[in-house]
């Protein structure tokens, strides 16, 4: 009996040892690491296009004086010929392109951008006034302006600006400001009438203007990265191109001119754009 029990125990121990040496039939669990999320970066060069509306925010303050004015006109050659002013908020389509570079560290984005765009049908302000007859001046000679087109809206505008933004992943909120320039202004036109002729035809017509102005631009906007390469934005800019004095010359009476006429150019721009980020 003792031998039988001993043999049974030895067989059981041997079987357990052999079973422990056999490979497990349970399949190993698959390895499935969680992919790391890569945050979007605004760093890099970009190029794009924009379109929107420009609102004229300039004004004309015309206080013309005369140089070599015809005899019988205003008795004071350096005096005021007429006073007139005008302003407007007429809207014009604006569109063009931009390029720039952003650098991101943390949530802060620093950048620089240059753009240029054309302005369709830049609106003009009209100014006019009738000069009072000065004491000692021949009566009936009244210089004044008719349809004086003092265009404060240029036909093109460009800027070179810095940008400071705060990034929330693919969204960017930014402020911007820098240098602005513009050109292609319309001329001022002033007609000198001698009412003594009674014909209604101007004795002389004066015209002139300026080709370009420089100033500054400030504003802000929001931009969103739709993909890793394409972004869309909405932006507001105020551009002030300074003021200038215009000299208007006559082709009919050489050597005479109206001088002065302060013209202040300001534009409010609301636009949207798209950029391709390299």
Secondary structure, DSSP 4 states (H G I P E B T S, - for coil): -HHHHHHHHHHHHHHHHHHHHSPP-SPPPPP-PPPPPPPP---EEEEEEEEEEEEE--EEEEEEEEESPPTTS-S-TTSEEEEEEEE---EEEEEEEEEEEEEEETTEEEEEEEEEEEETT---EEE--BPPPPTTSPTTEEEB-SSEEE--S-SEEEEEEEEEEEEETTEEEEEEEEEEEEE-PPPEEEEEEEGGG-S---SEEEEE--SEEEEEEEEEEEEEESSSSEEEEEEEEEEEEEEEEEEEEESSSTT-EEEEEEEEEEEEEEEEEEEEE-
